[in-house]
Amino acid sequence: MAEKEGEKQVDEGKIPLLTPYKMCNFELSHRVVLAPLTRLRSYGNVPQPHAILYYSQRTTKGGLLISEATDVSDTAQGYPETPGIWTKEQVEAWKPIVDAVHAKGGIFFCQIWHVGRVSNTGFQPNGQAPISSTDKQLFPQLRSNGIEAAQCTPPRKLTTEEIPLVVNDFRLAARNAIEAGFDGIEIHGAHGYLIEQFMKDQVNDRTDQYGGSLQNRCRFALEIVEAIVNEIGPDRVGIRLTPFTDYMDAGDSNPEALGIYMAESLNKYRILYCHMVEPRWKVEGENVETPHSLAPMRKAFNGTFISAGGYEMEDGNTAVAENRTDLVAYGRLFLANPDLPKRFELKAPLNKYNRETFYTSDPVIGYTDYPFLDSRD
Ligand SMILES: Cc1cc2nc3c(=O)[nH]c(=O)nc-3n(C[C@H](O)[C@H](O)[C@H](O)COP(=O)(O)O)c2cc1C
C-alpha cells in the first residue's frame, strides 16, 4: 500500500493529535477536527449571526471544522431550525460565518444532508410525504441523534426517474457551499438518513438499478459523489459514512463489505477524505465492545481518513500514532470545549457537556457560553 500522506509527520515526543498534516491543498496545523453537530438554532432554516461566534470560538489557525448538517433542498429537512443551503438568502447568511472562521485561519467544510424518511409532512413543502428509497415507514425512535424524534410519516418511494433530481439537489448545494465561501463539502452519507436509506439492505427494498446488490444500493451515493466532484473538484469533497451503525432502523447485513466497497469505489473519484464513525459507536452515547474496526476501510481508502465516535484525547493520540487514522473528529467534547486543541496541548481539564442544551434553540445558552480555559475563575 502506498504510504499515507502525513505518515511521517508524527514525531516521537510530540502529541500525535497536535502534529501537522497536509490534506492535499490544506495545511492542517493539528488533527483535532470539529465533528458535524446539529444544533437546531438556524431559525427558519437560515443560519443566524450567533453561529459566527459559535464557529469562530472553535476555530484555530490550521484547524479543520465541519459544519452542522445542512439541508440540500426544501424536502431535506426532518428537524426544526436546521440550516439550509438551497436559497440565495441561506447562502448569504452563511458568508459571515465562513468569513469569521477564515479570519482566524480555519478550514471550513459544509456537511450537506437530506434526511429522507426521517421527517414528516409538517417539514415538507405543501405537506407532501417525505421522500425515500422505500415507502416503509420509520416507526418512532426513542432517540434519534439524541433528539426525541417526532413522528415520521410514511415516506414516498422515489421513482427511478426522480433520483437524478435529488442527485442534482446535492450538486447544487455543493456549488452553493463554495459560493458561500466554504473550503469544501462533506456529503452526509451516515446515520440512517437518505443516502443510507439507499445503501443499507435493512431499508432499501427497491427492484430497480438502485436496489438489490451492494453495487446497486451504493449507486445513489456514488452518483452524488460523481456529480459533486464534477461540479467543485475532488479536492474539496469529503464523505461521512457509518456502515456499522443502525440508527433509524438502517442496519446492513454485511457492514464490512459495504464499508470496503464504498472506500474502494471512492478512490475512483479521488475525493479528499473519507470520514467514518467507529463500529464501537453503535449505540448513541456510549462505546460498546465490538470485534469490528475501521482498519479495512482505512487500508482500502487512498485519501485522508477521519475517524470519530467516542474518542477522548488518549485514544485519539493512539489512533494517530498507530496510523489507524489521519485525523480524529470530536463531537461532544468540542461542543463543550471551544478550545479543545489547547486543552489537549496543556492536558487541561475539560468542561462537561450538557446534553439538555444540545438541541435547544437559545442563541447563547449551551451554545456559545461554554468557558475557555483562560476565562475560568
Ligand atoms: C448534538 C449532536 C449533534 C450531532 N449532529 C450531527 C450532524 O449534524 N451530522 C453528523 O454526521 N453527525 C452528527 N452528530 C454525531 C457526531 O458528529 C459524532 O459522530 C458523535 O457525537 C460521536 O462523536 P463524539 O463521541 O466525539 O461526540 C451529532 C452528535 C451530537 C452529540
The ligand as a MOL file (V3000), in Angstrom:
LIG
                    3D

  0  0  0     0  0            999 V3000
M  V30 BEGIN CTAB
M  V30 COUNTS 31 33 0 0 0
M  V30 BEGIN ATOM
M  V30 1 C -25.5070 17.3900 19.4740 0
M  V30 2 C -25.0650 16.4580 18.3940 0
M  V30 3 C -25.3760 16.7560 17.0790 0
M  V30 4 C -24.9130 15.9290 16.0450 0
M  V30 5 N -25.1590 16.2860 14.7510 0
M  V30 6 C -24.5930 15.5910 13.7270 0
M  V30 7 C -24.6930 16.0390 12.3950 0
M  V30 8 O -25.2800 17.0990 12.1040 0
M  V30 9 N -24.1130 15.2910 11.4370 0
M  V30 10 C -23.4430 14.1380 11.7160 0
M  V30 11 O -22.9230 13.4900 10.7940 0
M  V30 12 N -23.3010 13.7070 12.9800 0
M  V30 13 C -23.8340 14.4130 13.9920 0
M  V30 14 N -23.6330 14.0110 15.2830 0
M  V30 15 C -22.6810 12.9120 15.5680 0
M  V30 16 C -21.2870 13.4960 15.8670 0
M  V30 17 O -20.7240 14.1340 14.7470 0
M  V30 18 C -20.3110 12.4180 16.3710 0
M  V30 19 O -20.1020 11.4600 15.3680 0
M  V30 20 C -20.8080 11.7310 17.6320 0
M  V30 21 O -21.2070 12.6860 18.6060 0
M  V30 22 C -19.7410 10.8400 18.2370 0
M  V30 23 O -18.5760 11.5960 18.5000 0
M  V30 24 P -18.2010 12.1140 19.9890 0
M  V30 25 O -18.1000 10.8900 20.8580 0
M  V30 26 O -16.8620 12.8010 19.7970 0
M  V30 27 O -19.2760 13.0330 20.4300 0
M  V30 28 C -24.1450 14.7790 16.3440 0
M  V30 29 C -23.8770 14.4680 17.6810 0
M  V30 30 C -24.3140 15.2890 18.6910 0
M  V30 31 C -23.9590 14.9550 20.1260 0
M  V30 END ATOM
M  V30 BEGIN BOND
M  V30 1 1 1 2
M  V30 2 1 2 3
M  V30 3 2 2 30
M  V30 4 2 3 4
M  V30 5 1 4 5
M  V30 6 1 4 28
M  V30 7 2 5 6
M  V30 8 1 6 7
M  V30 9 1 6 13
M  V30 10 2 7 8
M  V30 11 1 7 9
M  V30 12 1 9 10
M  V30 13 2 10 11
M  V30 14 1 10 12
M  V30 15 2 12 13
M  V30 16 1 13 14
M  V30 17 1 14 15
M  V30 18 1 14 28
M  V30 19 1 15 16
M  V30 20 1 16 17
M  V30 21 1 16 18
M  V30 22 1 18 19
M  V30 23 1 18 20
M  V30 24 1 20 21
M  V30 25 1 20 22
M  V30 26 1 22 23
M  V30 27 1 23 24
M  V30 28 2 24 25
M  V30 29 1 24 26
M  V30 30 1 24 27
M  V30 31 2 28 29
M  V30 32 1 29 30
M  V30 33 1 30 31
M  V30 END BOND
M  V30 END CTAB
M  END
